Amino acid sequence: MTSTFSKPSFTKIVSPATGTAEPCYTFKITTTEPLTGLVESEESQLPVDYLTRHLLPDNEPWIHAFITDFLKSSTKYFAKPYTPETVRSRLSHAVQEKTPLPFCSQVLYTPIHLDIFQGKFTLVWSFTHESGLIAIPDETVLVASSPAVDALWVKTPRQLSTGGGAKSTGAPTVLDSEAEVEAIPLTHSSDVVALARAPNTLDKRRVQEAALRAKLALLRAERTNAEYIQKYGQEASDESEYETETETETEDSD
C-alpha cells in the first residue's frame, strides 16, 4: 500500500470543552488502496460502526502500514518523534456519511484527511456503497456440444428432427494419438445434456465405446512392444514363461 500526505494546513477550532480557539493541523491524504468490504449482517449499523467494528479489525496490516507511511512523511513537522503505537492509541475515526448501511451491500472507505486537535488524531473517511442485487440468469435450453459428444456421434433431439448432425460411417473415428483417445470420456459425462431417443442409440454408443477401448488397448500394446524392442533388441515372444514351463513339465512327465 502507498499513501501520501500533504503539508499540514493550520486552522483554529473552538473547543467545546473550554470555549477557546485551539490549533488544528490537517494532513490531506491520497492512497492507492482504499478499504472494501461486504455488509453481511442484517443489523442496522452506521458506516463508522461497520468501519471500526468489522473492517479495521480485519485489516490490521493496512492500518499499520498507513500509520507507518504517515510518520515517515510527516516526522519533520513534530517537535519529537512518535511511534506507530503512540499514534494508534490516540487515533479515532470519523465517516462523513451518516445513513445506516443496507444489508448485503458492497462498501468502499477512503481516508481523505487526518486531523490533529488537542493531542488527538482523527482519521476522516469518505464512504460509498453499492447495494447487492440478486441476478437470476435467463432460462435457456442447453444442448450438448463438446468434442467428446461429437466423437461418439451423439445427436441432439434437434438434429434428429432435422436429419442433421454428425454422420456415422460404421467405424470409430481414427484418432491421431493415444492422448486424443484418452481425452474422450468412456463413462457418463455431465457434458451430455440430452441423448437421442432412437431405440438403437444406447446400443450404438456401447459399440462405439467398446471400439474406442479396443483402439486404446492396441495403442498401449504397440507402445509397450516398442519399448521392449528398444530395451532388449528383439521382439517379445508370444509364449509366456508359464506356458513354456508347463510344456517342459509335460515333456518330462512323458
C-alpha positions in Angstrom: 0.0 0.0 0.0 1.1 3.6 -0.8 -0.3 6.6 1.0 0.9 10.2 0.6 0.3 13.1 2.9 0.3 16.8 2.0 1.9 19.5 4.0 -0.3 20.2 7.0 -2.7 23.1 7.0 -3.3 25.1 10.1 -6.7 26.4 11.4 -8.2 27.2 14.8 -11.3 25.4 16.1 -13.2 26.4 19.2 -13.0 23.7 21.8 -16.4 22.6 23.1 -14.9 21.9 26.5 -13.0 25.2 27.0 -14.8 27.5 24.6 -11.5 28.8 23.3 -10.0 28.5 19.9 -7.2 25.9 19.7 -5.0 24.9 16.8 -5.9 22.1 14.4 -3.5 20.6 11.9 -4.9 18.8 8.8 -3.0 16.4 6.5 -4.7 15.7 3.2 -4.3 12.1 2.1 -4.0 10.2 -1.2 -4.0 6.4 -1.1 -3.8 3.7 -3.8 -5.6 1.1 -1.7 -9.0 2.0 -0.1 -10.7 -0.5 2.2 -13.5 -2.5 0.8 -16.0 -4.9 2.4 -19.3 -6.7 2.3 -22.1 -6.0 4.8 -23.2 -9.4 5.9 -25.2 -8.5 9.0 -28.9 -7.6 8.8 -28.4 -5.5 12.0 -28.7 -1.7 11.3 -25.4 0.0 11.7 -23.8 3.3 10.7 -20.8 3.4 8.4 -18.5 4.4 11.2 -19.6 1.4 13.3 -19.0 -1.0 10.5 -15.6 0.5 9.9 -14.4 0.3 13.5 -16.0 -3.0 14.5 -15.5 -5.1 11.3 -13.4 -3.5 8.6 -10.4 -2.2 10.5 -10.0 -5.3 12.8 -10.0 -7.4 9.7 -7.3 -5.2 8.1 -4.7 -4.7 10.8 -1.7 -4.8 8.3 -3.4 -2.0 6.3 -3.8 0.4 9.3 -0.3 -0.4 10.5 1.2 0.4 7.1 -0.9 3.6 6.9 0.4 4.9 10.2 4.0 4.0 9.3 3.7 5.9 6.0 2.3 8.9 7.8 5.1 9.0 10.4 7.8 8.7 7.7 6.5 11.6 5.6 5.5 13.9 8.5 8.1 13.4 11.2 9.7 16.7 10.4 6.6 18.5 11.5 6.6 17.2 15.0 8.5 18.5 18.0 9.6 15.0 18.9 9.4 11.6 17.2 6.3 9.4 17.8 5.9 5.6 17.3 3.1 3.9 15.5 1.8 2.6 18.8 1.5 6.1 20.2 -0.4 7.3 17.2 -2.6 4.2 17.3 -3.5 4.8 20.9 -4.6 8.4 20.2 -6.4 7.6 16.9 -10.2 7.8 16.3 -12.2 7.6 13.1 -15.0 9.7 11.5 -17.1 9.0 8.5 -18.9 11.8 6.7 -21.9 9.6 5.7 -24.5 9.0 8.5 -27.0 6.8 6.7 -27.3 3.2 8.0 -25.8 0.6 5.8 -28.1 -1.6 3.7 -27.8 -5.3 4.2 -25.7 -7.2 1.6 -24.0 -4.1 0.2 -20.5 -3.6 -1.1 -18.8 -0.7 0.7 -15.7 1.3 0.0 -13.9 3.5 2.5 -11.2 6.0 1.5 -9.2 8.1 4.0 -9.3 11.8 2.9 -7.6 13.7 5.7 -6.0 13.3 9.2 -6.7 15.9 11.8 -4.6 16.6 14.9 -6.6 18.5 17.6 -5.9 18.7 21.3 -3.3 16.0 21.1 -5.7 13.5 19.4 -5.6 12.1 15.9 -8.8 11.8 13.9 -8.8 10.0 10.6 -11.7 11.2 8.4 -13.1 8.8 5.7 -15.2 9.2 2.7 -17.7 6.4 2.1 -19.6 4.9 -0.8 -21.7 1.8 -1.1 -23.5 -0.3 -3.7 -26.4 -2.4 -2.9 -26.0 -6.1 -3.8 -28.5 -7.2 -6.4 -29.6 -10.8 -6.9 -29.2 -11.7 -10.6 -31.1 -14.7 -11.9 -29.9 -15.8 -15.4 -32.5 -16.1 -18.2 -33.9 -19.6 -18.6 -32.4 -21.2 -21.7 -32.3 -24.7 -23.2 -28.8 -26.1 -23.2 -27.8 -28.5 -25.9 -24.7 -30.6 -25.5 -21.8 -29.6 -27.8 -18.4 -31.0 -27.0 -15.6 -32.8 -28.7 -16.4 -35.9 -26.7 -20.0 -36.0 -27.7 -19.2 -35.2 -31.4 -16.7 -38.1 -31.4 -19.3 -40.5 -30.2 -21.8 -39.3 -32.8 -24.5 -38.5 -30.2 -27.2 -36.4 -31.9 -29.4 -33.9 -30.1 -33.2 -34.0 -30.4 -33.0 -31.0 -32.8 -30.5 -32.9 -35.1 -32.7 -36.0 -35.1 -35.8 -34.0 -36.1 -34.0 -32.2 -38.9 -31.8 -35.0 -40.1 -28.6 -33.1 -39.3 -25.7 -33.8 -37.1 -22.7 -36.0 -37.5 -22.9 -38.9 -39.8 -21.6 -42.3 -38.8 -19.5 -44.3 -41.2 -20.0 -47.5 -39.2 -16.5 -47.4 -37.6 -14.9 -45.3 -34.9 -13.1 -42.1 -36.0 -9.4 -42.7 -36.3 -7.6 -40.5 -33.8 -4.0 -39.4 -34.3 -2.6 -40.2 -30.9 -3.3 -42.1 -27.7 -3.7 -38.8 -25.9 -6.7 -38.0 -28.1 -8.2 -41.4 -27.3 -7.6 -40.9 -23.5 -9.3 -37.5 -23.7 -12.6 -39.0 -24.6 -14.6 -39.9 -21.5 -15.7 -43.5 -21.6 -18.1 -43.2 -18.7 -21.1 -40.9 -18.2 -20.3 -37.3 -18.8 -22.1 -34.3 -17.3 -21.5 -32.5 -20.7 -24.2 -34.6 -22.3 -27.5 -32.8 -21.6 -29.8 -34.7 -23.9 -29.3 -38.0 -25.7 -31.1 -39.2 -28.8 -34.2 -41.2 -28.1 -33.9 -43.6 -31.0 -34.2 -47.3 -29.8 -30.7 -48.2 -31.1 -28.9 -45.1 -29.7 -27.7 -46.7 -26.4 -26.5 -49.9 -28.1 -24.8 -47.9 -30.8 -23.0 -45.9 -28.1 -21.9 -49.0 -26.3 -20.4 -50.4 -29.5 -18.5 -47.2 -30.2 -17.2 -47.1 -26.6 -16.0 -50.7 -26.9 -14.3 -49.9 -30.2 -12.5 -46.9 -28.6 -11.4 -49.0 -25.7 -10.0 -51.6 -28.1 -8.1 -49.0 -30.0 -6.7 -47.6 -26.8 -5.6 -51.1 -25.7 -3.9 -51.6 -29.1 -2.1 -48.3 -28.9 -0.8 -49.2 -25.5 0.3 -52.6 -26.6 2.2 -51.2 -29.6 3.9 -48.7 -27.3 4.9 -51.3 -24.8 6.2 -53.6 -27.5 8.3 -50.7 -29.0 9.8 -50.0 -25.6 10.6 -53.7 -25.2 12.4 -53.9 -28.6 14.3 -50.7 -27.8 15.5 -52.1 -24.5 16.3 -55.8 -25.4 16.8 -55.5 -29.2 14.2 -58.1 -30.1 10.5 -58.6 -30.1 8.9 -60.3 -27.1 7.8 -63.9 -27.6 4.1 -64.6 -27.8 4.5 -67.5 -25.5 4.6 -66.7 -21.8 7.1 -68.2 -19.4 4.2 -70.0 -17.7 3.2 -71.7 -20.9 6.9 -72.7 -21.7 7.4 -74.2 -18.2 4.1 -76.1 -18.5 5.2 -77.6 -21.8 8.6 -78.6 -20.4 7.0 -80.3 -17.4 4.6 -82.2 -19.7 7.5 -83.5 -21.8 9.5 -84.5 -18.7 6.5 -86.5 -17.3 6.1 -88.3 -20.7 
